[in-house]
Structures are given as C-alpha cells and as structure tokens.
C-alpha cells in the first residue's frame, strides 16, 4: 500500500493560523509589558529613567549591557516576521481561492474589520518604525533645539510629545493598534480553541475591553505631556 506523505501542519491553513496566534501572544505580552513600564512616566523623571536604565543593564553581570534587551528585540522581530509573513500567506491563499469576486458585501464572509486588518497592520508597522527612530535611536528629532538625550529618555519624551503633531502621530498609531488588538484577540482566542457556546458571547466584549484599556493607557502618555500633566 502506498504511504501518503505527511503534510507539515505549518503548511495548512489551520497551522498558519496557529502560528499567527502564537506569534500574537509574544507581541501582545510585549505591548502590555511596554505599557506598564512606560506608565512610570507619570511618577516623574527618576522612576522612569531608572526603569529605562534597568532595561539596559538587566541580566548583568551574566549578560553584557543591553544583552537581554537585544535578545528580547530578536525574539520580537522573529515574532513580527512570523506574524506578518503568515498573514500575507493566508491573504494570498484567500485571494487565490476566491475565483469569483463578491457582488455584495457579506459581513459573515469578510467583515469590514478583517478588511481593515491589512491597512491597520501597515499603519502600525510605519508607526513602530517612527517610534524606534524617534525614541530609541534618536534619528528623528522633532525638536532640534532639544536634541536627543541618550541617557535621559524622560526628557526625550517630554521634548517630543510637547509638539502637537508628534502626539498626533502617536495617537493615530495607538488607535490603529487598538483596532488590531480587538480583532486579533477575539479571533486568536477562537484559533487557540476557546470556542465554546457558553463563552462565545463574551469573547468580543472581553477583547474590546482589553484593547480599549491598552489604547487608553498608551494615549494617556503623549496627551499627558501635551496638556501639561507630565512635564
């Protein structure tokens, strides 16, 4: 009897969705941890700068300065690569399977939120690039007079968010993140098997609450600086 070749689970639609969900967990944990750390800015410059310094020397002396930080960055980049790559594969697979275009919009087939995921993801990617160049590397200095203080991240945030258009970019980016989180959380829960009729009613509201809390937390930082609550 001829034996059928095993198909790697990662090459199936279900396997791709699982990979996407698992990479989403890594990225989600980072988003939450990053928010908790950044909210220290409301406690003043010393607690915030101490937190930034702790990130730099975490793991010392076992690891060199920024050693663990770079390990975390590599893991995050790998998770992002998997997340985006798998999404593109699923999107192309769906496009190929759709031999006849939809004549009418059917929200059960392809919701407006699903349509927005691709553009929202692109907006988040551009926002992350701006954020890294602005507050991590200092290649973007919205206020040339203030410059970039490599050892004073608190002042970098104050200088940047004091400009309305910089805060506006962050607010728009965080809103895109919130929408992405809302859709990703409830669909990811379904992919990972949390699909019970007893709980399905609560998945969307729970995803919405988590996404809103995270978005409000991030938005509070630039607006807090812009309106003088943090200075």
C-alpha positions as CSV (number, residue, x, y, z in Angstrom):
1,X,0.0,0.0,0.0
2,X,1.3,3.4,-1.0
3,X,2.0,5.6,2.0
4,X,0.8,9.2,1.9
5,X,3.4,11.8,2.6
6,X,2.8,13.7,5.8
7,X,1.9,17.3,5.4
8,X,3.6,19.8,7.8
9,X,1.0,21.4,9.9
10,X,2.6,24.8,9.2
11,X,1.6,24.5,5.5
12,X,-2.1,24.1,6.3
13,X,-4.5,27.0,6.9
14,X,-5.1,25.9,10.5
15,X,-1.4,25.5,11.1
16,X,-0.7,29.0,9.7
17,X,-3.5,30.5,11.9
18,X,-2.0,28.8,15.0
19,X,1.5,30.2,14.2
20,X,-0.1,33.6,13.8
21,X,-1.9,33.3,17.1
22,X,1.3,32.1,18.9
23,X,3.3,35.0,17.5
24,X,0.5,37.3,18.5
25,X,0.8,36.2,22.1
26,X,4.5,37.1,22.1
27,X,3.8,40.6,20.6
28,X,0.8,41.1,23.0
29,X,2.9,40.3,26.1
30,X,5.4,42.9,24.9
31,X,2.7,45.5,24.3
32,X,1.4,45.0,27.8
33,X,4.8,45.0,29.4
34,X,6.0,48.0,27.4
35,X,2.8,49.9,28.6
36,X,3.3,49.1,32.2
37,X,6.9,50.3,32.1
38,X,6.1,53.5,30.1
39,X,3.3,54.5,32.6
40,X,6.1,55.1,35.1
41,X,6.5,58.5,33.4
42,X,3.6,59.7,35.5
43,X,5.7,59.2,38.6
44,X,8.4,61.6,37.4
45,X,11.8,61.5,35.7
46,X,13.7,59.4,38.3
47,X,11.4,56.4,38.3
48,X,11.1,56.4,34.5
49,X,14.8,56.8,33.9
50,X,15.6,54.2,36.5
51,X,13.3,51.8,34.6
52,X,15.0,52.6,31.3
53,X,18.4,52.0,32.9
54,X,17.2,48.7,34.3
55,X,16.2,47.6,30.8
56,X,19.7,48.4,29.7
57,X,21.6,46.5,32.4
58,X,19.1,43.7,33.1
59,X,20.9,40.4,33.4
60,X,24.2,42.0,34.4
61,X,26.9,40.7,35.1
62,X,25.8,37.4,33.4
63,X,25.0,39.4,30.2
64,X,26.7,42.5,28.9
65,X,24.9,45.8,28.9
66,X,21.8,45.6,26.7
67,X,22.4,41.9,26.3
68,X,19.0,40.7,27.4
69,X,17.4,43.7,25.7
70,X,18.8,42.6,22.4
71,X,17.7,39.0,23.0
72,X,14.2,40.4,23.6
73,X,14.4,42.5,20.4
74,X,15.5,39.5,18.3
75,X,12.5,37.5,19.7
76,X,10.1,40.3,19.0
77,X,11.5,40.7,15.4
78,X,11.1,37.0,14.8
79,X,7.6,37.0,16.2
80,X,6.8,40.0,14.0
81,X,8.3,38.3,10.9
82,X,6.2,35.2,11.5
83,X,3.1,37.3,12.2
84,X,3.3,39.4,9.1
85,X,4.6,36.5,6.9
86,X,1.8,34.1,7.8
87,X,-0.8,36.8,7.4
88,X,0.4,37.6,3.9
89,X,0.4,33.8,3.1
90,X,-3.2,33.5,4.3
91,X,-4.3,36.6,2.5
92,X,-2.8,35.3,-0.8
93,X,-4.4,31.9,-0.2
94,X,-7.8,33.5,0.3
95,X,-7.3,35.6,-2.8
96,X,-6.5,32.5,-4.9
97,X,-9.4,30.6,-3.5
98,X,-11.8,33.4,-4.4
99,X,-12.4,32.6,-8.1
100,X,-15.4,34.9,-8.3
101,X,-15.5,38.3,-6.7
102,X,-18.2,39.1,-4.2
103,X,-21.1,41.0,-5.8
104,X,-22.4,42.2,-2.4
105,X,-20.7,42.7,0.9
106,X,-21.4,39.9,3.3
107,X,-20.1,40.6,6.8
108,X,-20.2,36.9,7.7
109,X,-17.8,36.2,4.8
110,X,-15.4,39.1,5.1
111,X,-16.1,41.7,7.8
112,X,-15.1,45.3,7.5
113,X,-12.7,44.7,10.4
114,X,-11.0,42.0,8.5
115,X,-10.6,44.3,5.6
116,X,-9.1,46.9,7.8
117,X,-6.6,44.5,9.4
118,X,-4.1,44.7,6.5
119,X,-4.2,48.5,6.3
120,X,-4.2,48.8,10.1
121,X,-1.2,46.4,10.3
122,X,0.7,48.5,7.7
123,X,-0.1,51.7,9.8
124,X,1.2,50.0,12.9
125,X,4.4,48.9,11.1
126,X,5.1,52.5,10.0
127,X,4.2,53.8,13.4
128,X,6.7,51.4,15.1
129,X,9.4,52.4,12.7
130,X,8.8,56.1,13.5
131,X,8.7,55.3,17.3
132,X,12.1,53.4,17.1
133,X,13.7,56.2,15.1
134,X,12.2,58.8,17.4
135,X,12.7,57.5,21.0
136,X,15.2,54.6,20.6
137,X,17.8,55.6,18.1
138,X,17.2,59.4,18.0
139,X,17.5,59.6,14.2
140,X,14.2,61.6,14.2
141,X,14.4,64.7,16.4
142,X,11.2,66.7,16.1
143,X,12.7,69.4,18.2
144,X,16.3,70.1,17.0
145,X,16.9,72.5,19.9
146,X,16.2,69.8,22.5
147,X,18.2,67.2,20.5
148,X,18.3,63.6,21.7
149,X,19.4,62.8,25.2
150,X,20.7,59.2,25.1
151,X,20.8,58.9,28.8
152,X,17.7,60.8,29.6
153,X,14.7,59.1,27.9
154,X,12.3,61.1,30.1
155,X,13.4,64.4,28.5
156,X,13.2,62.9,25.1
157,X,9.6,62.0,25.6
158,X,8.8,65.5,27.0
159,X,10.5,67.2,24.1
160,X,8.8,65.0,21.5
161,X,5.3,64.9,22.9
162,X,5.2,68.6,23.6
163,X,4.7,69.0,19.8
164,X,1.1,68.5,18.8
165,X,1.9,66.8,15.5
166,X,4.2,64.2,17.2
167,X,1.5,63.4,19.8
168,X,-1.0,63.2,16.9
169,X,1.1,60.6,15.2
170,X,1.3,58.5,18.4
171,X,-2.5,58.8,19.0
172,X,-3.3,57.7,15.4
173,X,-0.8,54.8,15.7
174,X,-2.2,53.6,19.0
175,X,-5.8,53.8,17.7
176,X,-4.6,51.5,14.8
177,X,-3.0,49.2,17.4
178,X,-6.2,49.1,19.5
179,X,-8.3,48.1,16.4
180,X,-5.8,45.5,15.5
181,X,-5.7,44.1,19.1
182,X,-9.5,44.0,19.2
183,X,-9.8,41.9,16.1
184,X,-6.7,39.8,16.9
185,X,-7.7,39.0,20.4
186,X,-11.1,37.5,19.7
187,X,-10.1,35.7,16.5
188,X,-6.9,34.4,18.2
189,X,-8.9,33.0,21.1
190,X,-11.1,31.1,18.6
191,X,-8.0,29.8,16.8
192,X,-6.5,28.5,20.0
193,X,-9.6,26.6,20.9
194,X,-11.5,29.0,23.1
195,X,-14.7,28.4,21.1
196,X,-17.4,27.3,23.5
197,X,-21.0,28.3,23.1
198,X,-21.0,29.2,26.8
199,X,-18.3,31.7,26.4
200,X,-18.5,32.9,22.8
201,X,-20.9,35.7,23.8
202,X,-18.1,37.2,26.0
203,X,-15.2,37.0,23.6
204,X,-15.8,40.1,21.7
205,X,-16.6,42.3,24.7
206,X,-13.6,41.0,26.5
207,X,-11.4,41.7,23.5
208,X,-12.9,45.2,23.3
209,X,-12.2,45.9,27.0
210,X,-8.6,44.8,26.8
211,X,-8.0,46.7,23.5
212,X,-9.5,49.9,24.9
213,X,-7.6,49.7,28.2
214,X,-4.3,49.3,26.4
215,X,-5.1,52.0,23.9
216,X,-6.2,54.5,26.6
217,X,-3.0,53.7,28.6
218,X,-0.7,54.4,25.6
219,X,-2.6,57.5,24.5
220,X,-2.5,58.9,28.0
221,X,1.3,59.4,27.8
222,X,1.5,61.8,24.8
223,X,-1.7,63.6,25.8
224,X,-0.4,63.9,29.4
225,X,2.7,65.6,28.1
226,X,0.9,67.7,25.5
227,X,-1.6,69.1,28.1
228,X,0.9,69.6,30.9
229,X,0.1,66.7,33.2
230,X,3.6,65.4,32.7
231,X,6.4,67.9,32.4
